Amino acid sequence: MLKLVALAFAFFKFGKIGGTALTMIVSLAVYAGFFGWRYAAGFIALIFCHEMGHFLAARERGLPVGAPTFIPFVGAWIALKGRPMNVETEAYVAAAGPFVGTVAAAGVYFWGRDTHSDLLLALAYTGFFINFFNLIPLSPLDGGRITAILSPRVWFIGAPMMVALMLYRPSPLLLLIALASLPSLVKAWKYDPAAPENIAYYGVPLALKLQYGAFYLGLAGFLGIMTEATHSMVHGGG
């Protein structure tokens, strides 16, 4: 135990990178105990790609942001240390995560298909599914923060999706996300598009809304198709 504590302090001496490395190692150890270290390493790498998409997008927009932090069976996140100045910046940072995560999962998919690797195809399926799930249009998921550029009221479409998913596959994590979304749903209920503060934050040109809407629908459609395709390949032996 003392050795683990000393190791933890050693990692935190490296600041943000040390904290990320430590939480990745802890997650790797936990996941490896359930799924084996190869799958665990690939899974963490895919999550890391997703989070780095957010991280790099936030840095590009000049937002102060912390390095990714991992928690087993919860996932990972980056901590924005300041609120985006407008909804377009929020949508941009949110969209970068599933976009980079999808590119990474697609790379693993083609690699697995070419090498006939069941492990890589299983990882690709997981990557596609996680990014697809994150596109549910409900804050605090990425999909909710992307679709907020259209209107916060879009979150009322995501709420029944989350309920249906919880009924289909009950999970403490889903319950946690549902509870975390309640303040956002209250905010959407009270949303007044004519309020000056909402005009300042959510006021973007229609063309920009259409661009993000098209991106969201295109990415969600691609992920839906690839999630189903890889699921069939992994569980159907094809």
Phi and psi restraints in degrees (value plus and minus 20) as a CYANA .aco file:
   2 LEU   PHI     -81.9   -41.9
   2 LEU   PSI     -54.8   -14.8
   3 LYS   PHI     -86.0   -46.0
   3 LYS   PSI     -58.4   -18.4
   4 LEU   PHI     -86.4   -46.4
   4 LEU   PSI     -60.3   -20.3
   5 VAL   PHI     -84.0   -44.0
   5 VAL   PSI     -63.0   -23.0
   6 ALA   PHI     -83.0   -43.0
   6 ALA   PSI     -58.7   -18.7
   7 LEU   PHI     -84.1   -44.1
   7 LEU   PSI     -59.8   -19.8
   8 ALA   PHI     -82.3   -42.3
   8 ALA   PSI     -65.6   -25.6
   9 PHE   PHI     -83.3   -43.3
   9 PHE   PSI     -56.4   -16.4
  10 ALA   PHI     -82.9   -42.9
  10 ALA   PSI     -61.3   -21.3
  11 PHE   PHI     -87.6   -47.6
  11 PHE   PSI     -61.3   -21.3
  12 PHE   PHI     -90.1   -50.1
  12 PHE   PSI     -34.9     5.1
  13 LYS   PHI     -83.6   -43.6
  13 LYS   PSI     -42.3    -2.3
  14 PHE   PHI    -109.1   -69.1
  14 PHE   PSI      -9.9    30.1
  15 GLY   PHI      50.2    90.2
  15 GLY   PSI    -156.1  -116.1
  16 LYS   PHI     -79.0   -39.0
  16 LYS   PSI     -64.6   -24.6
  17 ILE   PHI     -84.1   -44.1
  17 ILE   PSI     -59.4   -19.4
  18 GLY   PHI     -84.0   -44.0
  18 GLY   PSI     -61.4   -21.4
  19 GLY   PHI     -83.5   -43.5
  19 GLY   PSI     -62.0   -22.0
  20 THR   PHI     -83.5   -43.5
  20 THR   PSI     -65.8   -25.8
  21 ALA   PHI     -81.3   -41.3
  21 ALA   PSI     -62.5   -22.5
  22 LEU   PHI     -83.3   -43.3
  22 LEU   PSI     -68.0   -28.0
  23 THR   PHI     -87.7   -47.7
  23 THR   PSI     -49.8    -9.8
  24 MET   PHI     -86.8   -46.8
  24 MET   PSI     -62.4   -22.4
  25 ILE   PHI     -85.7   -45.7
  25 ILE   PSI     -61.7   -21.7
  26 VAL   PHI     -82.0   -42.0
  26 VAL   PSI     -65.2   -25.2
  27 SER   PHI     -82.9   -42.9
  27 SER   PSI     -61.6   -21.6
  28 LEU   PHI     -78.7   -38.7
  28 LEU   PSI     -64.2   -24.2
  29 ALA   PHI     -83.4   -43.4
  29 ALA   PSI     -62.1   -22.1
  30 VAL   PHI     -87.5   -47.5
  30 VAL   PSI     -70.1   -30.1
  31 TYR   PHI     -84.4   -44.4
  31 TYR   PSI     -57.2   -17.2
  32 ALA   PHI     -82.1   -42.1
  32 ALA   PSI     -53.6   -13.6
  33 GLY   PHI     -85.0   -45.0
  33 GLY   PSI     -44.3    -4.3
  34 PHE   PHI    -120.4   -80.4
  34 PHE   PSI     -58.2   -18.2
  35 PHE   PHI    -140.5  -100.5
  35 PHE   PSI     -23.7    16.3
  36 GLY   PHI      72.5   112.5
  36 GLY   PSI     130.5   170.5
  37 TRP   PHI     -91.4   -51.4
  37 TRP   PSI     -49.9    -9.9
  38 ARG   PHI     -86.3   -46.3
  38 ARG   PSI     -67.5   -27.5
  39 TYR   PHI     -85.0   -45.0
  39 TYR   PSI     -62.3   -22.3
  40 ALA   PHI     -79.5   -39.5
  40 ALA   PSI     -64.1   -24.1
  41 ALA   PHI     -84.4   -44.4
  41 ALA   PSI     -62.6   -22.6
  42 GLY   PHI     -86.1   -46.1
  42 GLY   PSI     -59.8   -19.8
  43 PHE   PHI     -82.0   -42.0
  43 PHE   PSI     -67.0   -27.0
  44 ILE   PHI     -84.5   -44.5
  44 ILE   PSI     -58.1   -18.1
  45 ALA   PHI     -82.5   -42.5
  45 ALA   PSI     -59.7   -19.7
  46 LEU   PHI     -87.5   -47.5
  46 LEU   PSI     -60.9   -20.9
  47 ILE   PHI     -84.0   -44.0
  47 ILE   PSI     -60.0   -20.0
  48 PHE   PHI     -80.8   -40.8
  48 PHE   PSI     -63.1   -23.1
  49 CYS   PHI     -79.3   -39.3
  49 CYS   PSI     -64.6   -24.6
  50 HIS   PHI     -78.2   -38.2
  50 HIS   PSI     -69.8   -29.8
  51 GLU   PHI     -87.9   -47.9
  51 GLU   PSI     -54.1   -14.1
  52 MET   PHI     -87.9   -47.9
  52 MET   PSI     -47.4    -7.4
  53 GLY   PHI     -79.6   -39.6
  53 GLY   PSI     -67.7   -27.7
  54 HIS   PHI     -80.6   -40.6
  54 HIS   PSI     -66.3   -26.3
  55 PHE   PHI     -79.8   -39.8
  55 PHE   PSI     -69.8   -29.8
  56 LEU   PHI     -87.6   -47.6
  56 LEU   PSI     -57.2   -17.2
  57 ALA   PHI     -85.6   -45.6
  57 ALA   PSI     -60.9   -20.9
  58 ALA   PHI     -84.1   -44.1
  58 ALA   PSI     -62.7   -22.7
  59 ARG   PHI     -84.6   -44.6
  59 ARG   PSI     -58.0   -18.0
  60 GLU   PHI     -82.0   -42.0
  60 GLU   PSI     -55.1   -15.1
  61 ARG   PHI    -108.2   -68.2
  61 ARG   PSI     -13.3    26.7
  62 GLY   PHI      57.2    97.2
  62 GLY   PSI       1.1    41.1
  63 LEU   PHI    -111.3   -71.3
  63 LEU   PSI     114.4   154.4
  64 PRO   PHI     -89.4   -49.4
  64 PRO   PSI     107.5   147.5
  65 VAL   PHI    -163.7  -123.7
  65 VAL   PSI     123.7   163.7
  66 GLY   PHI    -107.4   -67.4
  66 GLY   PSI     139.6   179.6
  67 ALA   PHI     -89.3   -49.3
  67 ALA   PSI     137.9   177.9
  68 PRO   PHI     -78.1   -38.1
  68 PRO   PSI     122.1   162.1
  69 THR   PHI    -141.9  -101.9
  69 THR   PSI     114.3   154.3
  70 PHE   PHI    -128.9   -88.9
  70 PHE   PSI     120.0   160.0
  71 ILE   PHI    -153.2  -113.2
  71 ILE   PSI     103.8   143.8
  72 PRO   PHI     -75.0   -35.0
  72 PRO   PSI     115.1   155.1
  73 PHE   PHI      45.5    85.5
  73 PHE   PSI     -12.0    28.0
  74 VAL   PHI    -135.1   -95.1
  74 VAL   PSI     -58.8   -18.8
  75 GLY   PHI     100.2   140.2
  75 GLY   PSI    -152.5  -112.5
  76 ALA   PHI    -174.6  -134.6
  76 ALA   PSI     144.4   184.4
  77 TRP   PHI    -176.6  -136.6
  77 TRP   PSI     143.2   183.2
  78 ILE   PHI    -135.3   -95.3
  78 ILE   PSI     125.2   165.2
  79 ALA   PHI    -121.2   -81.2
  79 ALA   PSI      91.4   131.4
  80 LEU   PHI     -94.3   -54.3
  80 LEU   PSI     108.6   148.6
  81 LYS   PHI    -114.5   -74.5
  81 LYS   PSI      -9.5    30.5
  82 GLY   PHI    -181.6  -141.6
  82 GLY   PSI     127.3   167.3
  83 ARG   PHI     -94.8   -54.8
  83 ARG   PSI     118.1   158.1
  84 PRO   PHI     -74.9   -34.9
  84 PRO   PSI     130.4   170.4
  85 MET   PHI     -94.0   -54.0
  85 MET   PSI     -41.9    -1.9
  86 ASN   PHI    -175.1  -135.1
  86 ASN   PSI     148.2   188.2
  87 VAL   PHI     -88.9   -48.9
  87 VAL   PSI     -46.2    -6.2
  88 GLU   PHI     -87.0   -47.0
  88 GLU   PSI     -60.3   -20.3
  89 THR   PHI     -85.0   -45.0
  89 THR   PSI     -60.9   -20.9
  90 GLU   PHI     -81.4   -41.4
  90 GLU   PSI     -64.3   -24.3
  91 ALA   PHI     -86.4   -46.4
  91 ALA   PSI     -57.9   -17.9
  92 TYR   PHI     -83.0   -43.0
  92 TYR   PSI     -67.7   -27.7
  93 VAL   PHI     -85.8   -45.8
  93 VAL   PSI     -60.7   -20.7
  94 ALA   PHI     -85.4   -45.4
  94 ALA   PSI     -60.5   -20.5
  95 ALA   PHI     -89.6   -49.6
  95 ALA   PSI     -48.7    -8.7
  96 ALA   PHI     -84.0   -44.0
  96 ALA   PSI     -52.8   -12.8
  97 GLY   PHI     -83.9   -43.9
  97 GLY   PSI     -80.5   -40.5
  98 PRO   PHI     -84.8   -44.8
  98 PRO   PSI     -46.7    -6.7
  99 PHE   PHI     -87.0   -47.0
  99 PHE   PSI     -72.9   -32.9
 100 VAL   PHI     -85.0   -45.0
 100 VAL   PSI     -58.5   -18.5
 101 GLY   PHI     -82.2   -42.2
 101 GLY   PSI     -57.2   -17.2
 102 THR   PHI     -89.5   -49.5
 102 THR   PSI     -61.2   -21.2
 103 VAL   PHI     -80.0   -40.0
 103 VAL   PSI     -62.6   -22.6
 104 ALA   PHI     -84.3   -44.3
 104 ALA   PSI     -65.2   -25.2
 105 ALA   PHI     -83.9   -43.9
 105 ALA   PSI     -57.5   -17.5
 106 ALA   PHI     -84.9   -44.9
 106 ALA   PSI     -59.5   -19.5
 107 GLY   PHI     -81.0   -41.0
 107 GLY   PSI     -62.4   -22.4
 108 VAL   PHI     -86.0   -46.0
 108 VAL   PSI     -57.5   -17.5
 109 TYR   PHI     -81.4   -41.4
 109 TYR   PSI     -70.0   -30.0
 110 PHE   PHI     -86.1   -46.1
 110 PHE   PSI     -55.8   -15.8
 111 TRP   PHI     -83.4   -43.4
 111 TRP   PSI     -66.2   -26.2
 112 GLY   PHI     -87.3   -47.3
 112 GLY   PSI     -57.2   -17.2
 113 ARG   PHI     -87.6   -47.6
 113 ARG   PSI     -59.7   -19.7
 114 ASP   PHI     -91.1   -51.1
 114 ASP   PSI     -51.9   -11.9
 115 THR   PHI    -119.7   -79.7
 115 THR   PSI     -19.8    20.2
 116 HIS   PHI      35.9    75.9
 116 HIS   PSI      21.5    61.5
 117 SER   PHI    -115.9   -75.9
 117 SER   PSI      95.5   135.5
 118 ASP   PHI     -84.6   -44.6
 118 ASP   PSI     -54.3   -14.3
 119 LEU   PHI     -83.4   -43.4
 119 LEU   PSI     -67.4   -27.4
 120 LEU   PHI     -86.6   -46.6
 120 LEU   PSI     -57.7   -17.7
 121 LEU   PHI     -87.0   -47.0
 121 LEU   PSI     -56.4   -16.4
 122 ALA   PHI     -85.6   -45.6
 122 ALA   PSI     -60.0   -20.0
 123 LEU   PHI     -85.3   -45.3
 123 LEU   PSI     -60.9   -20.9
 124 ALA   PHI     -81.6   -41.6
 124 ALA   PSI     -63.0   -23.0
 125 TYR   PHI     -78.8   -38.8
 125 TYR   PSI     -65.5   -25.5
 126 THR   PHI     -81.2   -41.2
 126 THR   PSI     -63.6   -23.6
 127 GLY   PHI     -82.5   -42.5
 127 GLY   PSI     -64.7   -24.7
 128 PHE   PHI     -83.3   -43.3
 128 PHE   PSI     -63.8   -23.8
 129 PHE   PHI     -85.0   -45.0
 129 PHE   PSI     -64.7   -24.7
 130 ILE   PHI     -81.1   -41.1
 130 ILE   PSI     -64.7   -24.7
 131 ASN   PHI     -88.7   -48.7
 131 ASN   PSI     -54.6   -14.6
 132 PHE   PHI     -85.1   -45.1
 132 PHE   PSI     -65.6   -25.6
 133 PHE   PHI     -80.0   -40.0
 133 PHE   PSI     -60.3   -20.3
 134 ASN   PHI     -85.9   -45.9
 134 ASN   PSI     -34.4     5.6
 135 LEU   PHI    -108.9   -68.9
 135 LEU   PSI     -18.5    21.5
 136 ILE   PHI     -75.4   -35.4
 136 ILE   PSI     107.4   147.4
 137 PRO   PHI     -95.6   -55.6
 137 PRO   PSI      48.2    88.2
 138 LEU   PHI    -166.9  -126.9
 138 LEU   PSI      99.7   139.7
 139 SER   PHI     -91.4   -51.4
 139 SER   PSI     116.9   156.9
 140 PRO   PHI    -116.3   -76.3
 140 PRO   PSI      -6.8    33.2
 141 LEU   PHI     -87.4   -47.4
 141 LEU   PSI     140.0   180.0
 142 ASP   PHI     -78.3   -38.3
 142 ASP   PSI     -58.8   -18.8
 143 GLY   PHI     -80.4   -40.4
 143 GLY   PSI     -56.0   -16.0
 144 GLY   PHI     -88.1   -48.1
 144 GLY   PSI     -56.5   -16.5
 145 ARG   PHI     -98.0   -58.0
 145 ARG   PSI     -45.1    -5.1
 146 ILE   PHI     -95.3   -55.3
 146 ILE   PSI     -68.6   -28.6
 147 THR   PHI     -93.4   -53.4
 147 THR   PSI     -30.5     9.5
 148 ALA   PHI     -81.3   -41.3
 148 ALA   PSI     -42.3    -2.3
 149 ILE   PHI     -87.5   -47.5
 149 ILE   PSI     -43.9    -3.9
 150 LEU   PHI     -99.9   -59.9
 150 LEU   PSI     -72.7   -32.7
 151 SER   PHI     158.1   198.1
 151 SER   PSI     120.5   160.5
 152 PRO   PHI     -78.8   -38.8
 152 PRO   PSI     -42.0    -2.0
 153 ARG   PHI     -87.4   -47.4
 153 ARG   PSI     -35.5     4.5
 154 VAL   PHI     -81.4   -41.4
 154 VAL   PSI     -44.5    -4.5
 155 TRP   PHI     -80.9   -40.9
 155 TRP   PSI     -43.2    -3.2
 156 PHE   PHI     -89.7   -49.7
 156 PHE   PSI     -37.0     3.0
 157 ILE   PHI     -97.6   -57.6
 157 ILE   PSI     -56.2   -16.2
 158 GLY   PHI     -93.2   -53.2
 158 GLY   PSI     -48.0    -8.0
 159 ALA   PHI     -79.3   -39.3
 159 ALA   PSI     -70.1   -30.1
 160 PRO   PHI     -86.0   -46.0
 160 PRO   PSI     -48.3    -8.3
 161 MET   PHI     -82.2   -42.2
 161 MET   PSI     -63.7   -23.7
 162 MET   PHI     -85.5   -45.5
 162 MET   PSI     -61.5   -21.5
 163 VAL   PHI     -82.0   -42.0
 163 VAL   PSI     -64.6   -24.6
 164 ALA   PHI     -81.9   -41.9
 164 ALA   PSI     -61.1   -21.1
 165 LEU   PHI     -85.8   -45.8
 165 LEU   PSI     -57.9   -17.9
 166 MET   PHI     -86.4   -46.4
 166 MET   PSI     -56.1   -16.1
 167 LEU   PHI     -92.5   -52.5
 167 LEU   PSI     -55.7   -15.7
 168 TYR   PHI     -92.5   -52.5
 168 TYR   PSI     -61.6   -21.6
 169 ARG   PHI    -161.7  -121.7
 169 ARG   PSI      62.1   102.1
 170 PRO   PHI     -76.8   -36.8
 170 PRO   PSI     117.7   157.7
 171 SER   PHI    -176.1  -136.1
 171 SER   PSI     117.5   157.5
 172 PRO   PHI     -78.5   -38.5
 172 PRO   PSI     -54.5   -14.5
 173 LEU   PHI     -85.4   -45.4
 173 LEU   PSI     -62.0   -22.0
 174 LEU   PHI     -83.4   -43.4
 174 LEU   PSI     -59.8   -19.8
 175 LEU   PHI     -83.4   -43.4
 175 LEU   PSI     -60.4   -20.4
 176 LEU   PHI     -83.0   -43.0
 176 LEU   PSI     -63.5   -23.5
 177 ILE   PHI     -85.3   -45.3
 177 ILE   PSI     -60.4   -20.4
 178 ALA   PHI     -81.8   -41.8
 178 ALA   PSI     -62.3   -22.3
 179 LEU   PHI     -85.7   -45.7
 179 LEU   PSI     -59.1   -19.1
 180 ALA   PHI     -86.6   -46.6
 180 ALA   PSI     -43.2    -3.2
 181 SER   PHI    -103.1   -63.1
 181 SER   PSI     -33.4     6.6
 182 LEU   PHI     -79.4   -39.4
 182 LEU   PSI     -65.6   -25.6
 183 PRO   PHI     -79.4   -39.4
 183 PRO   PSI     -54.4   -14.4
 184 SER   PHI     -87.5   -47.5
 184 SER   PSI     -58.5   -18.5
 185 LEU   PHI     -87.0   -47.0
 185 LEU   PSI     -56.8   -16.8
 186 VAL   PHI     -83.5   -43.5
 186 VAL   PSI     -62.5   -22.5
 187 LYS   PHI     -81.6   -41.6
 187 LYS   PSI     -62.1   -22.1
 188 ALA   PHI     -85.5   -45.5
 188 ALA   PSI     -57.0   -17.0
 189 TRP   PHI     -84.0   -44.0
 189 TRP   PSI     -57.5   -17.5
 190 LYS   PHI    -109.9   -69.9
 190 LYS   PSI     -20.3    19.7
 191 TYR   PHI     -81.5   -41.5
 191 TYR   PSI     106.6   146.6
 192 ASP   PHI    -138.9   -98.9
 192 ASP   PSI      84.9   124.9
 193 PRO   PHI     -83.2   -43.2
 193 PRO   PSI     -36.1     3.9
 194 ALA   PHI    -111.3   -71.3
 194 ALA   PSI     -27.7    12.3
 195 ALA   PHI     -87.0   -47.0
 195 ALA   PSI     118.0   158.0
 196 PRO   PHI     -75.6   -35.6
 196 PRO   PSI     -61.3   -21.3
 197 GLU   PHI     -87.3   -47.3
 197 GLU   PSI     -51.7   -11.7
 198 ASN   PHI     -95.9   -55.9
 198 ASN   PSI     -55.2   -15.2
 199 ILE   PHI     -83.0   -43.0
 199 ILE   PSI     -60.5   -20.5
 200 ALA   PHI     -86.7   -46.7
 200 ALA   PSI     -58.5   -18.5
 201 TYR   PHI    -109.0   -69.0
 201 TYR   PSI     -63.3   -23.3
 202 TYR   PHI    -119.4   -79.4
 202 TYR   PSI     -22.8    17.2
 203 GLY   PHI     -97.4   -57.4
 203 GLY   PSI      78.1   118.1
 204 VAL   PHI    -148.9  -108.9
 204 VAL   PSI     135.0   175.0
 205 PRO   PHI     -81.3   -41.3
 205 PRO   PSI     131.3   171.3
 206 LEU   PHI     -79.5   -39.5
 206 LEU   PSI     -58.2   -18.2
 207 ALA   PHI     -80.2   -40.2
 207 ALA   PSI     -57.6   -17.6
 208 LEU   PHI     -89.9   -49.9
 208 LEU   PSI     -58.5   -18.5
 209 LYS   PHI     -81.4   -41.4
 209 LYS   PSI     -61.9   -21.9
 210 LEU   PHI     -86.3   -46.3
 210 LEU   PSI     -57.2   -17.2
 211 GLN   PHI     -82.8   -42.8
 211 GLN   PSI     -67.5   -27.5
 212 TYR   PHI     -88.1   -48.1
 212 TYR   PSI     -56.8   -16.8
 213 GLY   PHI     -82.8   -42.8
 213 GLY   PSI     -62.4   -22.4
 214 ALA   PHI     -86.1   -46.1
 214 ALA   PSI     -61.8   -21.8
 215 PHE   PHI     -80.4   -40.4
 215 PHE   PSI     -66.4   -26.4
 216 TYR   PHI     -81.4   -41.4
 216 TYR   PSI     -68.6   -28.6
 217 LEU   PHI     -86.0   -46.0
 217 LEU   PSI     -59.3   -19.3
 218 GLY   PHI     -84.7   -44.7
 218 GLY   PSI     -65.4   -25.4
 219 LEU   PHI     -87.4   -47.4
 219 LEU   PSI     -62.4   -22.4
 220 ALA   PHI     -83.0   -43.0
 220 ALA   PSI     -61.2   -21.2
 221 GLY   PHI     -83.5   -43.5
 221 GLY   PSI     -64.6   -24.6
 222 PHE   PHI     -82.1   -42.1
 222 PHE   PSI     -65.3   -25.3
 223 LEU   PHI     -86.4   -46.4
 223 LEU   PSI     -56.6   -16.6
 224 GLY   PHI     -82.6   -42.6
 224 GLY   PSI     -63.9   -23.9
 225 ILE   PHI     -85.6   -45.6
 225 ILE   PSI     -65.8   -25.8
 226 MET   PHI     -91.4   -51.4
 226 MET   PSI     -53.3   -13.3
 227 THR   PHI     -82.5   -42.5
 227 THR   PSI     -65.4   -25.4
 228 GLU   PHI     -87.0   -47.0
 228 GLU   PSI     -61.1   -21.1
 229 ALA   PHI     -84.9   -44.9
 229 ALA   PSI     -66.6   -26.6
 230 THR   PHI     -91.0   -51.0
 230 THR   PSI     -51.7   -11.7
 231 HIS   PHI     -81.6   -41.6
 231 HIS   PSI     -63.0   -23.0
 232 SER   PHI     -85.2   -45.2
 232 SER   PSI     -58.6   -18.6
 233 MET   PHI     -88.0   -48.0
 233 MET   PSI     -59.3   -19.3
 234 VAL   PHI     -95.2   -55.2
 234 VAL   PSI     -64.0   -24.0
 235 HIS   PHI    -116.3   -76.3
 235 HIS   PSI     -31.5     8.5
 236 GLY   PHI    -126.5   -86.5
 236 GLY   PSI     -20.7    19.3
 237 GLY   PHI      55.6    95.6
 237 GLY   PSI      -9.0    31.0
